[in-house]
Amino acid sequence: MFSRFYVVFLLIISFSYAATYEDILLQAFKNSPYLKSYEYQKKAYDGKILSAKRTYNPEIDIEFGRLVSQTESGFALTSFSLSQQLRLWGEKDFAIKSAVLQKKAQEYFFQQQKNILAGQIYQIFYEILFLDQQIKIKQKELENLQKLYSFIKEKYDLGDALLIDVLRTEKDISLIQLEIQKLKSEKHARESYLFAIAGINPQKIEGDLYQLRSLKDISISKLPLISYYKLLIKSYDEEIKRQKVLAKPQISIGLVAEEDAEELGKYEFGIGISFSIPVFYRNQGEIISAVNRKKQLIAKEKQYKLQYQAQIKSISGQYKVLTDQIKKLDSTAIDKIKQSLQLALSGYKEGTITYLDLSSIRKQYYQTLLYKAQLYYQLHKLYGEFIKIGGIR
């Protein structure tokens, strides 16, 4: 009995708690499958570092020969050698530096993916708030229309209103009800998508569509993706150095034991040194590949710098235009249309204007409210793109 009460209590608490954008983002950083895949990719570079630090395994060479004599025959060990290739000319250091730089670069790439996820969640979060605001505006319009319908129906029953006005009002009520159902369905779908990409359970969200965040300055040279390319370029510098030293003579040392050719069963021991000298091929292919890969990364870095500059300039410009439109809308249009609607309602009740005139002004008023909400949603979409570039601030 107590356990059931406890479950119900938890459900009530979970649905009464409203999560902000920041709340959902913190949960997404812990639970998002999208981020987890990149986190595992980042951890995979630990293996590359371990591989770079490795010492080559020694090579063992064993030979057996058949001994045949008048008294005995069989197999015996005739030769044994143990050799170890040395990592000379700083090759090991170059390999480790290259792998470490790649891991650090991947950490910046992971941060960029966090920024992208944060921006995407921000845009979906405010899309849901926009849909919710549209529902509220439509519900307000429906409520006012139902009050008007009661007035018209009463007048019609008294013989002071036309049947066509009654039918038109019923039609408008039906259309708004359908629009509200459609908006609710879209809102539910977007909520499901938000919780899916965040990797969290459904919960009530809380936010203010009409509250904006200011755009902050972004240092392009410090952006995660730019840092990612810078470190990868440095890692290829180390790889090029490594390939060049691998083109130098490689040395192996070892221990050699061989059976004495005259006195069977006795062995001679010695130390062996072997050289591998590149004559015809000096890692030209690997060096050319690494050099051109480095050039490709330099070009990518430059491309993203220019792309980010253009995006930031575009977002800032659009942000200013939209905020200016909202100021004009708030200072002039909405108040005037609201006054016009109130006068139109009084005029219709007094019989000085027709239902069509009233309907036109009513629709204009609520379309203006929806337009204002649309402007704010466009601003939040722009801010989401801003987050994708520079992260949440």
Contacts in CASP RR format, 6 or more apart in sequence:
PFRMAT RR
TARGET T0000
AUTHOR 0000-0000-0000
METHOD contacts of the structure
MODEL  1
MFSRFYVVFLLIISFSYAATYEDILLQAFKNSPYLKSYEYQKKAYDGKIL
SAKRTYNPEIDIEFGRLVSQTESGFALTSFSLSQQLRLWGEKDFAIKSAV
LQKKAQEYFFQQQKNILAGQIYQIFYEILFLDQQIKIKQKELENLQKLYS
FIKEKYDLGDALLIDVLRTEKDISLIQLEIQKLKSEKHARESYLFAIAGI
NPQKIEGDLYQLRSLKDISISKLPLISYYKLLIKSYDEEIKRQKVLAKPQ
ISIGLVAEEDAEELGKYEFGIGISFSIPVFYRNQGEIISAVNRKKQLIAK
EKQYKLQYQAQIKSISGQYKVLTDQIKKLDSTAIDKIKQSLQLALSGYKE
GTITYLDLSSIRKQYYQTLLYKAQLYYQLHKLYGEFIKIGGIR
14 201 0 8 1.000
14 203 0 8 1.000
15 203 0 8 1.000
15 204 0 8 1.000
16 204 0 8 1.000
17 203 0 8 1.000
17 204 0 8 1.000
18 203 0 8 1.000
18 204 0 8 1.000
18 205 0 8 1.000
18 206 0 8 1.000
19 27 0 8 1.000
19 203 0 8 1.000
19 204 0 8 1.000
19 205 0 8 1.000
19 206 0 8 1.000
20 205 0 8 1.000
20 206 0 8 1.000
20 207 0 8 1.000
21 121 0 8 1.000
21 122 0 8 1.000
21 125 0 8 1.000
21 126 0 8 1.000
21 205 0 8 1.000
21 207 0 8 1.000
24 121 0 8 1.000
24 125 0 8 1.000
24 194 0 8 1.000
24 198 0 8 1.000
24 200 0 8 1.000
24 205 0 8 1.000
25 118 0 8 1.000
25 121 0 8 1.000
25 122 0 8 1.000
25 198 0 8 1.000
25 392 0 8 1.000
27 198 0 8 1.000
27 199 0 8 1.000
27 200 0 8 1.000
28 35 0 8 1.000
28 117 0 8 1.000
28 118 0 8 1.000
28 121 0 8 1.000
28 197 0 8 1.000
28 198 0 8 1.000
28 199 0 8 1.000
28 200 0 8 1.000
29 35 0 8 1.000
29 114 0 8 1.000
29 117 0 8 1.000
31 198 0 8 1.000
31 199 0 8 1.000
31 200 0 8 1.000
32 117 0 8 1.000
32 197 0 8 1.000
32 198 0 8 1.000
32 199 0 8 1.000
33 199 0 8 1.000
34 113 0 8 1.000
34 117 0 8 1.000
34 197 0 8 1.000
35 110 0 8 1.000
35 113 0 8 1.000
35 114 0 8 1.000
35 117 0 8 1.000
38 109 0 8 1.000
38 110 0 8 1.000
38 113 0 8 1.000
39 110 0 8 1.000
41 106 0 8 1.000
41 110 0 8 1.000
42 103 0 8 1.000
42 106 0 8 1.000
42 107 0 8 1.000
42 109 0 8 1.000
42 110 0 8 1.000
45 99 0 8 1.000
45 102 0 8 1.000
45 103 0 8 1.000
45 106 0 8 1.000
46 103 0 8 1.000
48 99 0 8 1.000
48 102 0 8 1.000
48 103 0 8 1.000
49 96 0 8 1.000
49 99 0 8 1.000
49 100 0 8 1.000
49 103 0 8 1.000
51 99 0 8 1.000
52 92 0 8 1.000
52 95 0 8 1.000
52 96 0 8 1.000
52 98 0 8 1.000
52 99 0 8 1.000
53 92 0 8 1.000
53 96 0 8 1.000
55 87 0 8 1.000
56 84 0 8 1.000
56 85 0 8 1.000
56 87 0 8 1.000
58 82 0 8 1.000
58 83 0 8 1.000
58 84 0 8 1.000
59 82 0 8 1.000
59 83 0 8 1.000
59 84 0 8 1.000
59 85 0 8 1.000
59 252 0 8 1.000
60 80 0 8 1.000
60 81 0 8 1.000
60 82 0 8 1.000
61 79 0 8 1.000
61 80 0 8 1.000
61 81 0 8 1.000
61 82 0 8 1.000
61 83 0 8 1.000
62 77 0 8 1.000
62 79 0 8 1.000
62 80 0 8 1.000
62 81 0 8 1.000
63 77 0 8 1.000
63 78 0 8 1.000
63 79 0 8 1.000
63 80 0 8 1.000
64 75 0 8 1.000
64 76 0 8 1.000
64 77 0 8 1.000
64 78 0 8 1.000
65 75 0 8 1.000
65 76 0 8 1.000
65 78 0 8 1.000
66 73 0 8 1.000
66 74 0 8 1.000
66 75 0 8 1.000
67 73 0 8 1.000
67 74 0 8 1.000
67 75 0 8 1.000
67 76 0 8 1.000
67 264 0 8 1.000
68 74 0 8 1.000
76 259 0 8 1.000
76 264 0 8 1.000
76 265 0 8 1.000
77 259 0 8 1.000
78 258 0 8 1.000
78 259 0 8 1.000
79 256 0 8 1.000
79 257 0 8 1.000
79 258 0 8 1.000
79 259 0 8 1.000
80 256 0 8 1.000
80 257 0 8 1.000
80 258 0 8 1.000
81 254 0 8 1.000
81 255 0 8 1.000
81 256 0 8 1.000
81 257 0 8 1.000
81 272 0 8 1.000
82 254 0 8 1.000
82 255 0 8 1.000
83 252 0 8 1.000
83 253 0 8 1.000
83 254 0 8 1.000
83 272 0 8 1.000
83 274 0 8 1.000
84 252 0 8 1.000
84 253 0 8 1.000
84 254 0 8 1.000
85 250 0 8 1.000
85 251 0 8 1.000
85 252 0 8 1.000
86 250 0 8 1.000
86 251 0 8 1.000
86 252 0 8 1.000
86 253 0 8 1.000
88 245 0 8 1.000
88 248 0 8 1.000
88 250 0 8 1.000
88 251 0 8 1.000
89 245 0 8 1.000
89 248 0 8 1.000
90 245 0 8 1.000
91 242 0 8 1.000
91 245 0 8 1.000
91 246 0 8 1.000
94 238 0 8 1.000
94 239 0 8 1.000
94 241 0 8 1.000
94 242 0 8 1.000
94 245 0 8 1.000
95 238 0 8 1.000
95 242 0 8 1.000
97 235 0 8 1.000
97 238 0 8 1.000
98 235 0 8 1.000
98 236 0 8 1.000
98 238 0 8 1.000
98 239 0 8 1.000
98 242 0 8 1.000
99 235 0 8 1.000
101 231 0 8 1.000
101 232 0 8 1.000
101 234 0 8 1.000
101 235 0 8 1.000
101 238 0 8 1.000
102 231 0 8 1.000
102 232 0 8 1.000
102 235 0 8 1.000
104 231 0 8 1.000
105 227 0 8 1.000
105 228 0 8 1.000
105 229 0 8 1.000
105 230 0 8 1.000
105 231 0 8 1.000
105 232 0 8 1.000
105 235 0 8 1.000
106 228 0 8 1.000
108 224 0 8 1.000
108 225 0 8 1.000
108 227 0 8 1.000
108 228 0 8 1.000
108 231 0 8 1.000
109 224 0 8 1.000
109 225 0 8 1.000
109 228 0 8 1.000
111 224 0 8 1.000
112 223 0 8 1.000
112 224 0 8 1.000
112 225 0 8 1.000
112 228 0 8 1.000
114 391 0 8 1.000
115 224 0 8 1.000
115 387 0 8 1.000
115 388 0 8 1.000
115 389 0 8 1.000
115 390 0 8 1.000
115 391 0 8 1.000
115 392 0 8 1.000
116 388 0 8 1.000
117 197 0 8 1.000
118 387 0 8 1.000
118 388 0 8 1.000
118 391 0 8 1.000
118 392 0 8 1.000
119 384 0 8 1.000
119 385 0 8 1.000
119 387 0 8 1.000
119 388 0 8 1.000
119 391 0 8 1.000
119 392 0 8 1.000
120 197 0 8 1.000
120 384 0 8 1.000
120 388 0 8 1.000
121 194 0 8 1.000
121 197 0 8 1.000
121 198 0 8 1.000
122 380 0 8 1.000
122 383 0 8 1.000
122 384 0 8 1.000
122 387 0 8 1.000
122 392 0 8 1.000
123 380 0 8 1.000
123 381 0 8 1.000
123 384 0 8 1.000
123 385 0 8 1.000
124 190 0 8 1.000
124 193 0 8 1.000
124 194 0 8 1.000
124 197 0 8 1.000
125 194 0 8 1.000
125 205 0 8 1.000
125 207 0 8 1.000
126 209 0 8 1.000
126 377 0 8 1.000
126 380 0 8 1.000
126 381 0 8 1.000
127 190 0 8 1.000
127 377 0 8 1.000
127 381 0 8 1.000
128 187 0 8 1.000
128 190 0 8 1.000
128 191 0 8 1.000
128 194 0 8 1.000
128 205 0 8 1.000
129 205 0 8 1.000
129 207 0 8 1.000
129 208 0 8 1.000
129 209 0 8 1.000
129 377 0 8 1.000
129 380 0 8 1.000
130 209 0 8 1.000
130 373 0 8 1.000
130 374 0 8 1.000
130 376 0 8 1.000
130 377 0 8 1.000
130 380 0 8 1.000
131 183 0 8 1.000
131 186 0 8 1.000
131 187 0 8 1.000
131 190 0 8 1.000
132 187 0 8 1.000
132 209 0 8 1.000
133 209 0 8 1.000
133 373 0 8 1.000
134 183 0 8 1.000
134 370 0 8 1.000
134 373 0 8 1.000
135 180 0 8 1.000
135 183 0 8 1.000
135 184 0 8 1.000
135 187 0 8 1.000
137 366 0 8 1.000
137 369 0 8 1.000
137 370 0 8 1.000
137 373 0 8 1.000
138 176 0 8 1.000
138 179 0 8 1.000
138 180 0 8 1.000
138 183 0 8 1.000
138 366 0 8 1.000
139 180 0 8 1.000
140 366 0 8 1.000
141 176 0 8 1.000
141 362 0 8 1.000
141 366 0 8 1.000
142 173 0 8 1.000
142 176 0 8 1.000
142 177 0 8 1.000
142 180 0 8 1.000
144 362 0 8 1.000
145 169 0 8 1.000
145 172 0 8 1.000
145 173 0 8 1.000
145 176 0 8 1.000
145 362 0 8 1.000
146 173 0 8 1.000
148 169 0 8 1.000
148 345 0 8 1.000
149 166 0 8 1.000
149 169 0 8 1.000
149 170 0 8 1.000
149 173 0 8 1.000
151 349 0 8 1.000
152 161 0 8 1.000
152 165 0 8 1.000
152 166 0 8 1.000
152 169 0 8 1.000
152 355 0 8 1.000
153 161 0 8 1.000
153 166 0 8 1.000
155 161 0 8 1.000
156 162 0 8 1.000
156 163 0 8 1.000
156 165 0 8 1.000
156 166 0 8 1.000
162 355 0 8 1.000
164 355 0 8 1.000
165 355 0 8 1.000
168 355 0 8 1.000
168 359 0 8 1.000
169 355 0 8 1.000
172 359 0 8 1.000
191 202 0 8 1.000
191 205 0 8 1.000
192 202 0 8 1.000
194 205 0 8 1.000
195 201 0 8 1.000
195 202 0 8 1.000
195 203 0 8 1.000
209 373 0 8 1.000
209 376 0 8 1.000
209 377 0 8 1.000
209 380 0 8 1.000
210 376 0 8 1.000
212 323 0 8 1.000
212 376 0 8 1.000
212 379 0 8 1.000
212 380 0 8 1.000
212 383 0 8 1.000
213 383 0 8 1.000
213 393 0 8 1.000
215 315 0 8 1.000
215 316 0 8 1.000
215 319 0 8 1.000
215 383 0 8 1.000
215 386 0 8 1.000
216 393 0 8 1.000
218 308 0 8 1.000
218 312 0 8 1.000
218 386 0 8 1.000
218 389 0 8 1.000
218 390 0 8 1.000
220 226 0 8 1.000
220 305 0 8 1.000
220 308 0 8 1.000
220 309 0 8 1.000
220 312 0 8 1.000
221 305 0 8 1.000
223 308 0 8 1.000
223 389 0 8 1.000
223 390 0 8 1.000
224 390 0 8 1.000
225 304 0 8 1.000
226 301 0 8 1.000
226 304 0 8 1.000
226 305 0 8 1.000
226 308 0 8 1.000
229 297 0 8 1.000
229 298 0 8 1.000
229 300 0 8 1.000
229 301 0 8 1.000
229 304 0 8 1.000
230 301 0 8 1.000
232 297 0 8 1.000
233 294 0 8 1.000
233 297 0 8 1.000
233 298 0 8 1.000
233 301 0 8 1.000
236 290 0 8 1.000
236 291 0 8 1.000
236 293 0 8 1.000
236 294 0 8 1.000
236 297 0 8 1.000
237 294 0 8 1.000
239 290 0 8 1.000
240 287 0 8 1.000
240 290 0 8 1.000
240 291 0 8 1.000
240 294 0 8 1.000
243 283 0 8 1.000
243 286 0 8 1.000
243 287 0 8 1.000
243 290 0 8 1.000
244 283 0 8 1.000
244 287 0 8 1.000
246 283 0 8 1.000
246 286 0 8 1.000
247 278 0 8 1.000
247 282 0 8 1.000
247 283 0 8 1.000
247 287 0 8 1.000
248 278 0 8 1.000
249 275 0 8 1.000
249 276 0 8 1.000
249 277 0 8 1.000
249 278 0 8 1.000
250 275 0 8 1.000
250 276 0 8 1.000
251 273 0 8 1.000
251 274 0 8 1.000
251 275 0 8 1.000
251 276 0 8 1.000
252 273 0 8 1.000
252 274 0 8 1.000
252 276 0 8 1.000
253 271 0 8 1.000
253 272 0 8 1.000
253 273 0 8 1.000
253 274 0 8 1.000
254 271 0 8 1.000
254 272 0 8 1.000
254 273 0 8 1.000
255 269 0 8 1.000
255 270 0 8 1.000
255 271 0 8 1.000
255 272 0 8 1.000
256 269 0 8 1.000
256 270 0 8 1.000
256 271 0 8 1.000
256 272 0 8 1.000
257 267 0 8 1.000
257 268 0 8 1.000
257 269 0 8 1.000
257 270 0 8 1.000
258 267 0 8 1.000
258 268 0 8 1.000
259 265 0 8 1.000
259 266 0 8 1.000
259 267 0 8 1.000
259 268 0 8 1.000
260 266 0 8 1.000
260 267 0 8 1.000
260 268 0 8 1.000
308 389 0 8 1.000
311 385 0 8 1.000
311 389 0 8 1.000
312 386 0 8 1.000
312 389 0 8 1.000
315 382 0 8 1.000
315 385 0 8 1.000
315 386 0 8 1.000
318 378 0 8 1.000
318 382 0 8 1.000
319 379 0 8 1.000
319 382 0 8 1.000
319 383 0 8 1.000
322 375 0 8 1.000
322 378 0 8 1.000
322 379 0 8 1.000
322 382 0 8 1.000
323 379 0 8 1.000
325 375 0 8 1.000
326 372 0 8 1.000
326 375 0 8 1.000
326 376 0 8 1.000
326 379 0 8 1.000
329 368 0 8 1.000
329 371 0 8 1.000
329 372 0 8 1.000
329 375 0 8 1.000
330 372 0 8 1.000
333 368 0 8 1.000
334 368 0 8 1.000
334 369 0 8 1.000
334 372 0 8 1.000
337 361 0 8 1.000
337 364 0 8 1.000
337 365 0 8 1.000
337 368 0 8 1.000
338 365 0 8 1.000
340 361 0 8 1.000
340 364 0 8 1.000
340 365 0 8 1.000
341 361 0 8 1.000
341 362 0 8 1.000
341 365 0 8 1.000
344 353 0 8 1.000
344 357 0 8 1.000
344 358 0 8 1.000
344 361 0 8 1.000
344 362 0 8 1.000
345 358 0 8 1.000
347 353 0 8 1.000
347 358 0 8 1.000
348 354 0 8 1.000
348 355 0 8 1.000
348 357 0 8 1.000
348 358 0 8 1.000
END
